[in-house]
Amino acid sequence: MYMLSEEHKLTVKVIREFVDQHVRPKARSIDKGEYPRQLLKLLGELNILVPTLPPDVGGAGADTLTQVLVVEELAKASPGLATIMEIQSSMLAENLYHNGNKVHREEVVPKLASGEAVGAFALSEPCCGSDAAAIQTRAERRGGEWVINGTKMWITSGLYADYYLVFARSGPAEARHRAITAFLLHRNSCIEATPIEVMGVRGTGTAEVRLNDCRAGDDDVVGEVNGGWKIAMWGINMGRLNVGAIGLGIAEEALREAYIYAQRRIAFGKAISEFQIIQHYLAEMYARTEALRSVVYTAAKMRDAGDSDFPLYAQVAKLLGSRTAVDVVRLALQIQGGYGYSTDSPLEMLYRDAKVTEIYEGTNEIILNTIYKFMREKFA
Ligand SMILES: Cc1cc2nc3c(=O)[nH]c(=O)nc-3n(C[C@H](O)[C@H](O)[C@H](O)COP(=O)(O)OP(=O)(O)OC[C@H]3O[C@@H](n4cnc5c(N)ncnc54)[C@H](O)[C@@H]3O)c2cc1C
């Protein structure tokens, strides 16, 4: 792949070995609900849990392309683990490193980067996911501190997190995104998490998280008071690129499984790969996967180059990544026939896991709205 340097190729080799040795054997137990905390620690030991951070806080000093390569490789075996990792790295650790205070940077970020601590990004609520500017969790000033009350919904790692990046309303509801503040809360008895059963990306500790009179000091504010929206978007833009990389990993894995199966499966006296329609399915899957790869890798390079179109490309990567994943797994599963529908086939899990990429980190309808908004500015 022409975009990859020798260093990137080495990273891919290392992470593939890691995935074969540690992730593939665990993928099904993660899918059955086991939260992979130990794997986060192992990724931390290799300095690739948050690869883009400098080495002094536990990263590898790597670029954004390295980040997406790690996410892509993890997603091939376990989209659930890739989801946990990308939230912990981009939406929490990297976000806190760039936008948090000295304590966040020096005390919390190294714990997140080593896997010693787990982090959760708590924006969505029962009232509002797409319309996140309407969140109802309140942060009120009482006696020189903040008191936070509300309920967060669908929070990945919510069951197990040591730190929650919580977004709360700190002004009038009419002010929408201009009156939201981000707080970093350490887990304590004011936080109650209950599990939510989900169709895919199981084992990610998805939870409803209730905040009951949680106290926070000014030092727990991330960024500026009423500046939480900026913190959320900083995380979400990178998160959307990561979802593109998850889609890429899922599509590659599904294509490989379907290709191998098509050579082996005999029908009407020959391998099904000899039927032209199967060849065309595989060719279509390949073309779409490679087109996606170009978009995801390009967006990663744009971020490091400081290209102002990065946020737009992050949306494009998320849209195409999720659609490609869903379409490619669907065709791959079709190629495997009855076997594909059985729980013996890895495609059954990937089919369930792929679907959520069209929903989380902004539904594809919201992504299309955002792309159109960027287009209006570009074409004005
Ligand atoms: C497994 C999983 C993990 C998640 N992890 C996290 C997490 O870690 N942190 C977090 O904060 N959130 C998380 N989420 C929440 C996720 O981001 C939301 O589910 C998502 O943003 C959609 O919000 P909603 O579910 O409230 O749907 P709604 O906003 O109610 O949307 C319902 C439907 O209406 C459509 N719609 C809404 N508004 C518009 C519009 N303006 N134009 C067109 N269509 C519209 C939507 O696209 C969707 O099809 C997770 C969700 C899942 C399923």
The ligand as a Tripos MOL2 file, in Angstrom:
@<TRIPOS>MOLECULE
LIG
   53    58     1     0     0
SMALL
NO_CHARGES

@<TRIPOS>ATOM
      1 C1        -23.6260    0.1780   21.0470 C.3       1 LIG1
      2 C2        -23.6950    1.6740   21.2230 C.ar      1 LIG1
      3 C3        -22.6460    2.3340   21.8310 C.ar      1 LIG1
      4 C4        -22.7220    3.7170   22.0480 C.ar      1 LIG1
      5 N1        -21.7060    4.3420   22.7340 N.ar      1 LIG1
      6 C5        -21.8650    5.6430   23.1060 C.ar      1 LIG1
      7 C6        -20.8990    6.2790   23.9660 C.ar      1 LIG1
      8 O1        -19.8940    5.6790   24.3670 O.2       1 LIG1
      9 N2        -21.1250    7.5670   24.3480 N.ar      1 LIG1
     10 C7        -22.2260    8.2630   23.9470 C.ar      1 LIG1
     11 O2        -22.3550    9.4150   24.3390 O.2       1 LIG1
     12 N3        -23.1500    7.6900   23.1220 N.ar      1 LIG1
     13 C8        -22.9940    6.3940   22.6990 C.ar      1 LIG1
     14 N4        -23.9410    5.7950   21.8900 N.ar      1 LIG1
     15 C9        -25.1310    6.5510   21.5070 C.3       1 LIG1
     16 C10       -25.2050    6.8840   20.0330 C.3       1 LIG1
     17 O3        -24.2620    7.8790   19.7060 O.3       1 LIG1
     18 C11       -26.6520    7.3010   19.7340 C.3       1 LIG1
     19 O4        -27.4420    6.1280   19.8320 O.3       1 LIG1
     20 C12       -26.8080    7.9450   18.3820 C.3       1 LIG1
     21 O5        -26.1910    9.2070   18.3520 O.3       1 LIG1
     22 C13       -28.2900    8.1190   18.0020 C.3       1 LIG1
     23 O6        -29.0090    8.7020   19.0230 O.3       1 LIG1
     24 P1        -30.4150    8.0590   19.4870 P.3       1 LIG1
     25 O7        -30.1670    6.6190   19.7470 O.co2     1 LIG1
     26 O8        -30.9510    8.8850   20.5790 O.co2     1 LIG1
     27 O9        -31.3440    8.1300   18.2200 O.3       1 LIG1
     28 P2        -32.2770    9.3890   17.8280 P.3       1 LIG1
     29 O10       -31.5050   10.6320   17.9280 O.co2     1 LIG1
     30 O11       -33.5390    9.2690   18.5830 O.co2     1 LIG1
     31 O12       -32.5700    9.0780   16.2960 O.3       1 LIG1
     32 C14       -33.5710    8.1540   15.8650 C.3       1 LIG1
     33 C15       -33.6210    8.1970   14.3430 C.3       1 LIG1
     34 O13       -33.9950    9.5210   13.8960 O.3       1 LIG1
     35 C16       -33.0220   10.0100   12.9850 C.3       1 LIG1
     36 N5        -32.8570   11.4550   13.1350 N.ar      1 LIG1
     37 C17       -32.7680   12.1630   14.2960 C.ar      1 LIG1
     38 N6        -32.5770   13.4620   14.0300 N.ar      1 LIG1
     39 C18       -32.5250   13.5830   12.6830 C.ar      1 LIG1
     40 C19       -32.3410   14.6870   11.7860 C.ar      1 LIG1
     41 N7        -32.1300   15.9140   12.2240 N.pl3     1 LIG1
     42 N8        -32.3350   14.4260   10.4590 N.ar      1 LIG1
     43 C20       -32.5340   13.1730    9.9960 C.ar      1 LIG1
     44 N9        -32.7230   12.0910   10.7860 N.ar      1 LIG1
     45 C21       -32.7190   12.3050   12.1080 C.ar      1 LIG1
     46 C22       -31.7470    9.2710   13.3700 C.3       1 LIG1
     47 O14       -30.7990    9.2660   12.3190 O.3       1 LIG1
     48 C23       -32.2730    7.8830   13.6970 C.3       1 LIG1
     49 O15       -32.4590    7.1620   12.5080 O.3       1 LIG1
     50 C24       -23.8540    4.4310   21.6010 C.ar      1 LIG1
     51 C25       -24.8900    3.7490   20.9480 C.ar      1 LIG1
     52 C26       -24.8270    2.3930   20.7660 C.ar      1 LIG1
     53 C27       -25.9800    1.6990   20.0820 C.3       1 LIG1
@<TRIPOS>BOND
     1     1     2 1
     2     2     3 ar
     3     2    52 ar
     4     3     4 ar
     5     4     5 ar
     6     4    50 ar
     7     5     6 ar
     8     6     7 ar
     9     6    13 1
    10     7     8 2
    11     7     9 ar
    12     9    10 ar
    13    10    11 2
    14    10    12 ar
    15    12    13 ar
    16    13    14 ar
    17    14    15 1
    18    14    50 ar
    19    15    16 1
    20    16    17 1
    21    16    18 1
    22    18    19 1
    23    18    20 1
    24    20    21 1
    25    20    22 1
    26    22    23 1
    27    23    24 1
    28    24    25 2
    29    24    26 1
    30    24    27 1
    31    27    28 1
    32    28    29 2
    33    28    30 1
    34    28    31 1
    35    31    32 1
    36    32    33 1
    37    33    34 1
    38    33    48 1
    39    34    35 1
    40    35    36 1
    41    35    46 1
    42    36    37 ar
    43    36    45 ar
    44    37    38 ar
    45    38    39 ar
    46    39    40 ar
    47    39    45 ar
    48    40    41 1
    49    40    42 ar
    50    42    43 ar
    51    43    44 ar
    52    44    45 ar
    53    46    47 1
    54    46    48 1
    55    48    49 1
    56    50    51 ar
    57    51    52 ar
    58    52    53 1
@<TRIPOS>SUBSTRUCTURE
     1 LIG1         1 GROUP 0 **** ****
